[in-house]
Amino acid sequence: MKNNLTLIFNIILGIAIIVLFVLVLTKKSGQEYQKEVASTDSCYSKLPIAYVNIDSLLLGYQFAKDANETLIKEQEDSRLTINTKARQLQNEMGEFQRKLENNAFLSRQRAEDEQARLIKKQQDLEELDAKLTQQLMQKQQKISEELRDTINLVLKIYNTDKQYQLILSNSMNDNILYADKTYDITNEVIDLLNKRFAAKK
């Protein structure tokens, strides 16, 4: 009976030691797991990337707004010039047609000379239209290059402190379908661009 009691006591003691050992190991591995999760979370809580919303930047950057207004005004002026000359030419062609129908020209040579003059005037108008369009396109390209260079320079200056590994551009959610607002540096970049632009004036 005494032997049985000792045996039962030893079995209970062995089970208690095993349970204690398992509890200690589980607690230790749980703490290590929590540490790993915490370190992983801190690594990925904020990645070294950011993005700039280009649409908002173009609406907020004063240089872009001024340049856009200048281009629109020049485009309207060009259109007005071409439309005015086109109306004038149309009136002259209408007058020529009426004279031709009423035999108002003194000679056939005078009618042919007038027709040649109107054709030349039409060609000149088409050339002027092409020239003004080309000038507008060149100016727009120059402004786009200035804008790109300015933004790139400001981003380099901005990033000396921020230390981003990657800065993306986003336009109408084309490149980034979803991003947390903490990665959006658009307003900070616009502020810096406008400060530099105002200082140059």
C-alpha positions in Angstrom: 0.0 0.0 0.0 2.9 2.3 0.9 4.6 1.5 -2.4 1.4 2.2 -4.4 1.1 5.6 -2.6 4.7 6.5 -3.4 4.2 5.4 -7.0 1.0 7.6 -7.4 2.8 10.5 -5.7 5.7 10.1 -8.1 3.4 10.0 -11.1 1.5 13.1 -10.0 4.9 14.8 -9.3 6.1 13.9 -12.8 2.9 15.1 -14.4 3.2 18.4 -12.5 6.8 18.9 -13.6 5.8 18.2 -17.3 2.9 20.6 -17.1 5.1 23.3 -15.5 7.8 22.7 -18.1 5.2 23.0 -21.0 3.8 26.2 -19.4 7.2 27.8 -19.1 8.1 26.9 -22.7 4.8 28.2 -24.1 5.1 31.4 -22.2 8.6 31.9 -23.5 7.8 31.1 -27.1 4.7 33.4 -26.8 6.8 36.3 -25.6 9.3 35.7 -28.4 6.5 35.6 -30.9 5.0 38.9 -29.6 8.5 40.4 -29.8 8.8 39.3 -33.4 5.3 40.6 -34.3 6.1 43.9 -32.6 9.4 44.3 -34.5 7.7 43.4 -37.7 4.9 45.9 -37.0 7.4 48.6 -36.3 9.2 47.8 -39.5 6.1 48.0 -41.6 4.2 50.6 -39.6 5.4 53.3 -42.0 7.3 52.3 -45.1 9.9 54.7 -46.5 7.7 55.6 -49.5 5.4 58.5 -50.3 3.3 59.8 -53.2 2.3 63.1 -54.7 -1.1 63.6 -56.2 -0.2 65.4 -59.5 -3.8 66.7 -60.1 -3.8 68.5 -56.7 -0.3 69.7 -57.2 -1.1 71.3 -60.5 -4.2 73.0 -59.0 -2.2 74.2 -55.9 1.1 75.2 -57.4 1.1 78.9 -58.4 3.6 78.5 -61.3 1.4 75.8 -62.8 -1.7 77.9 -62.5 0.0 81.0 -64.0 1.4 79.0 -66.8 -1.9 77.4 -67.6 -3.6 80.8 -67.6 -1.0 82.2 -70.0 -1.3 79.2 -72.3 -5.1 79.5 -72.4 -4.9 83.3 -73.1 -2.4 82.7 -75.9 -4.6 79.9 -77.3 -7.7 82.2 -77.2 -5.7 85.1 -78.9 -4.5 82.7 -81.6 -8.0 81.4 -82.2 -9.4 85.0 -82.3 -6.7 86.0 -84.9 -7.4 83.0 -87.1 -11.2 83.3 -86.9 -11.1 87.1 -87.7 -8.9 86.5 -90.7 -11.0 83.5 -91.8 -14.2 85.6 -91.6 -12.5 88.4 -93.6 -11.4 85.8 -96.3 -14.8 84.3 -96.4 -16.4 87.7 -97.0 -13.9 88.4 -99.8 -14.6 85.0 -101.4 -18.3 85.7 -101.2 -17.8 89.1 -102.9 -15.6 87.5 -105.6 -18.3 84.9 -106.3 -21.0 87.7 -106.6 -18.8 89.7 -109.0 -18.1 86.6 -111.0 -21.7 85.7 -111.3 -22.6 89.3 -112.3 -19.7 89.7 -114.8 -18.5 92.6 -112.7 -14.8 92.1 -113.6 -13.5 94.2 -116.5 -11.6 91.3 -117.9 -11.0 87.6 -117.4 -7.4 88.4 -116.4 -8.7 90.6 -113.5 -10.9 87.8 -112.3 -8.1 85.3 -112.4 -5.8 87.7 -110.6 -8.4 88.2 -107.8 -8.9 84.4 -107.6 -5.1 83.8 -107.3 -4.9 86.5 -104.6 -7.7 84.8 -102.6 -6.1 81.4 -102.9 -2.8 82.8 -101.7 -4.5 84.5 -98.8 -6.1 81.2 -97.9 -2.7 79.4 -98.0 -1.2 82.2 -95.9 -4.0 81.8 -93.3 -3.4 78.0 -93.1 0.3 78.6 -92.7 -0.4 81.1 -89.9 -2.7 78.7 -88.2 -0.1 75.9 -88.3 2.6 78.3 -87.1 0.6 79.6 -84.1 -0.4 76.0 -83.2 3.3 75.0 -83.4 4.3 77.9 -81.2 1.7 77.0 -78.6 2.8 73.4 -78.6 6.5 74.4 -78.1 5.5 76.8 -75.3 3.5 74.1 -73.6 6.4 71.6 -73.9 8.8 74.2 -72.4 6.4 74.9 -69.5 6.0 71.1 -68.9 9.8 70.7 -68.8 10.2 73.6 -66.4 7.4 72.2 -64.2 8.9 68.7 -64.2 12.4 70.1 -63.4 11.1 72.3 -60.6 9.2 69.5 -59.0 12.1 67.1 -59.2 14.4 69.7 -57.7 12.0 70.4 -54.8 11.5 66.7 -54.2 15.3 66.3 -53.8 15.4 69.2 -51.4 12.3 67.9 -49.5 13.7 64.4 -49.3 17.1 65.3 -47.7 15.3 65.4 -44.4 12.5 62.9 -45.0 14.7 60.1 -46.4 12.1 58.4 -48.5 13.3 55.5 -50.6 10.5 56.0 -53.2 8.2 58.9 -54.1 5.5 58.0 -56.5 3.3 60.3 -58.7 -0.4 59.7 -58.7 -2.9 61.2 -61.1 -6.7 60.5 -60.8 -5.8 57.2 -59.0 -4.0 55.9 -62.1 -0.9 54.6 -60.5 -2.1 54.0 -56.9 -5.4 52.4 -56.4 -5.3 52.8 -52.6 -2.9 54.3 -50.2 -3.1 55.5 -46.6 -3.2 59.3 -46.3 0.0 59.2 -44.2 1.9 58.5 -47.4 0.5 61.5 -49.2 3.0 64.4 -49.2 1.2 66.5 -51.8 0.4 69.5 -49.6 3.9 69.6 -48.1 5.4 69.6 -51.6 2.9 72.3 -52.8 3.9 74.5 -49.9 7.6 74.2 -50.6 7.0 74.8 -54.4 5.0 77.9 -53.7 7.5 79.3 -51.2 10.3 78.9 -53.7 8.2 80.3 -56.5 7.2 83.4 -54.4 10.8 84.0 -53.5 11.8 84.1 -57.2 9.2 86.8 -58.0 
